Amino acid sequence: AAASDNNSKKDAVKKKEKATTTAKINQDRGGVAYPYGNSKYQALFACYDGHGEGGEMVSQYALVEVQRLLEKRLRKADLSLVESHRGCGGLSRVDEDKESVEVEIRDDENSAKLSKEEKEDFLIANAFRDVFVQVDRGLLKEEEIEPMYSGTTACVVLMRQNK
């Protein structure tokens, strides 16, 4: 009789667990873009971990927009600029009303000491920063997304050549 009582209790616990379990929407998104920026020497890897109510929509928005805007921003920055200018103090500005980003290349004492590779890294880092700001602002314009109660954590890697 004791064994059947234990089985009855276990069955009751299992039924209770099943009744309280709800399905969760997968809020994670990820993607690989290769070739990226019309170059077989570039790839973009991205992983987004959504959170909050509607986190899946934020992750999806970021997945699409970061890839699109970063490619556009890198083309606008034109990494060949680093070869044609001595310095790269690098002021950049995100236009709040448009998707355009201006890059100002200026000569200064510190930037003259940077190698071509360091200048490219600087332009890429600014492009990432500006694109993330732009995507964050763009979320405010999306009617179906409430960015005050949802979001995403992003890990995005641009691979160029073998780096």
Salt bridges, closest charged atoms under 4 A:
GLU65 OE1 - ARG68 NH2 2.62
GLU71 OE2 - ARG75 NH2 2.94
GLU83 OE2 - LYS116 NZ 3.19
GLU96 OE2 - ARG137 NH2 3.76
GLU99 OE2 - ARG68 NH2 2.78
GLU99 OE1 - LYS72 NZ 2.99
GLU102 OE2 - ARG93 NH2 2.73
ASP108 OD2 - ARG106 NH1 2.71
GLU117 OE1 - LYS163 NZ 3.60
GLU120 OE2 - LYS116 NZ 3.68
GLU120 OE1 - ARG160 NH1 3.43
ASP130 OD2 - ARG73 NH2 2.86
ASP130 OD1 - ARG129 NH2 2.84
